[in-house]
Amino acid sequence: MKSDHIAAVAFDLDGTLVDLERFHHEAWLRAARSVGVELTWEQALRRLPNFIGGPDARVAAQIVALAPAGASPERTLTAKERWFSALVGAVEEIVPRAGVAEVVDRLRGRGVPVAVATSTERGTALAILHRTGLLPVFGAARVVTAQDVTRPKPAPDAYRITAWRLGVPPSRQLVFEDSVVGMSAARAAGSPFVAVPTVADPGYLASVTAAGAVGVFRSWHEPDLSSLLDRLLSAETTVGTAPGATGVRP
């Protein structure tokens, strides 16, 4: 469909701006083990529909569905959060994915406002952004977290809120996502999206390709990504958006 040019950009956090997915995955595998469910990473990818991208409450429930009687989603989620904090806390430095800073600086240089939408708890999200040096770039007021939404991704709430805070209709907000769950949220909000997955599994990449992104890139350094941004930020660009998404306020 025909749309005005892109006027703002929203980014997912884990996996998109910062590659901490391996810590989430390991924390889930350890949490599953604590309630009697032994899974390899490959098994988790196949048996837990929300293993990549969350939301966490759904992953916990999916693990419990595989567990012996007596396991609880609450206990599983608590264990996951404890393991994730420990794993991230043991890392001396957290850095953005290679190429992220250049893309964000380029957007800001063109006067394009930016925001973050994540299913991560607010304290954890702000701490990660602080450690990467990205928090001043976005500002805490433009970081939408689990506490800010009634419905987590894949519901559209997070990206409707970022569009509202950025002062644009969702259709003029470009979203960067690494997970199919997040891409579904962007599509439901009416925002075009670019996929930057970190998972190399062929089946998963096929699902990413089928999600309807305006571009799929394994690296932030790919030249075609810069070209795509130039086109999307130019007036009267044709981009795909979900039907029926109008207005700015979430």
N, C-alpha and C positions, 0 to 999 in steps of 0.2 A: 504494500500500500504506500501511497505518497505521504511524506511527512516533512515537517520543517527539519532544519539541521539539528544535530545533537548539540545541546547547550550545557550539559552537566554529565558527570560520570560517577558511578558508584561501584565500589569494589567489595567483593567478599574478602574475608581476612585469611582464615586458615586454608592453605593450599593455593590461594590466589596471590595475595600479597606476600605471605610468608609460608614457606613449606614446612609446616609442623604436622602434616598428615601422618607421618610415620609414628609420631608420638601418640596421636589419637588412636591409631590402629593398634599399637602395642598396648596402650592402656586398656582398650576394649578386650583384647585377647587375654590379658591378665585378669581383668574383671570377670570375664566369662569363666576363666579357670577357677576363680574363687567361688563360683556357684555351681561348679561341677560340669562345665561345658568346655571341652577341649576342641579348639579350632585352629587350623593353620590360617594364614592370611588369605590364601586362595579359597579355602572353605568359607571363611567369613564373608568374602566378597560375593560368593554364590548364595549363601544361606541367610544373610542379613541384608535385606533390601536397602536399608539406610546406613550401612556400614561406612560409606563414603558420603559425607555431607550432612549426616544426621537427619533430623534433630536427635539429640542424645536420648531423650525420653523414649523415642520409638526404638532406637537401637537396644536400649535396656530391656524393653518389653519383648523384642524379638529374641534376645538371648534367653530370657526367662522362659519363653515358649519352648526352648530346646532343653531346658534344665530339669533336673529332678524336682519332684514335688517339694514345696517349701521355700524355693527361691523367690526373691521379691525384686521387682524392678528398682525399687528405692535403694536396696542394698547394692544392687549391681551398678547403678548410676553413681552412688557414693564411692564405690571402689574405683570406678573408672576415673572420676574426678581426682581422687587421691593419687592414683598412679600417674595421671597426666601431669599434675602439678609437680610430682617428684621427678619425672623424666625431663620436663622443661626446666625445672629448677637446677638440674644437674648440668645443664648446658651453659658454658661460660658466656657465649655470645649468640644472640638471635639476630639474623640479618634478613632483609627482604630477599625475595627471589631475584636472581640476576636479571637486570634490565628494568625492574620495577621502578626504581628511583628515576631513571631517565624518562620513562613514560609519564610518571606523575609530574616531574618538573616541566616536561614539555606541555602538558595540559595546563598547569598553573601559569606558565609563561604566556599562554594564549588567553588567559583570563577565564578558563573553564573551571567552575567550582567542583569540588570532589568530596565524596563521603564514603563511609564504610558501612556495610550491613553484614552482621555476623550472627550466627546462632549461639556463639560463645557467651558465657556469663560476662557481665559488664566489667567486673574487677579484673578478670583474666584477660579480656580483650584489651583493655586500656594498658595493662601491664605489658602485654606483648608489643603493642604499638609503641609504648615508651621505650622498651628495650631495643627496638629496631630503629629508633629515631624518627619514626613516621608520625607519632602523635601530634607534634606541632604542625605538621603538614595538613592534617585533616581537622584537628581541633576536636575536643571531647564532645562538643555539641552536635557534631556531624558523624558520630559513631553510634549506629543503631545496633543494639545488642538484644540478647534473649529477654531482658527485663522490659524492653520497650514495645514488645509485640504481644498481642493476644494469641496469635497463631504463628508458629515458627514456619520457616521454609519447609515444604514447598508452597505454603500459602503466600500470597503476594504482599502481606502486611509490611515486611521489612523494606521492600523496595518502593512501596507506596510512601512510606515514611521518609526514606531518603529523598525521594523526588520532592516531597513537600518541604523538607528542610533546605533543599537546594533551590527551591523556588521555581521549579519547572514541572510541566505535565510529565507523567511517566513515559510517554512516547518520545520525549526529547531527552531522556536520560539513558545513556549507554551503561550497561552493566558488564563487569568482568567477573566470571565465575569459573571454578574448576570442577564443580560437581553437577551431576544431572539434577539433583534435588534443588540446588541453587538456581540452575537454569530454568527449572520449572517455575520457581518463584518469580524470576524476572519476567518470564513469558506471561504468567498470570497477572502480573502488575501492568503489562502492556509495554514493557521496556525491551528494546532490542538488546542482544547480549553477545559477548565474545567469549569463547571457551578457551581457557588456558590450563588444561588438565595436567596433573603431575603423575597420574596412574598410567602405566604403560600397558596394562592388560588389554589384549585385542578386543575382547568382548565389551569391556567397559568403554574403550575408545569408540567402538561402533555405536554404543548408546549415546555417547556425547555427540557424535556426528549427526545422529538422527534427531537430536533435541531441537534443532532449528536455529543454531547460532549463525550470526552473520559472518563469523570467521572462527576457525579452530587453529590454535597455535600451541605447540609444545614448549616454545621458548618466547620470552618477552623480547628477545633480541632479533626475532625474525623480521627481515626487511618488509615483508608483506604486511606485517602488523602496523608499521609506521604508515604505509601507503593507505591502509584501510582507515586508520584514524584520520588522515588528511581528508579522505573522501567523506567520512561521516561528519566531520566538523565543518564541512563546506555547506553552504546554503542549498536548499532544495535537493537533499540527498534522499534517495529511495531506500528505506529500511523496512524490514519486516517487523510487525508488532502484533501482539495478540488482539483480536477484535474485542470491542466492548469496553476497553479501559479508557476512561476519560477523567478529566479533572486532575487537580493537583493534591488536594487534601486527602490523607489516608482514610 
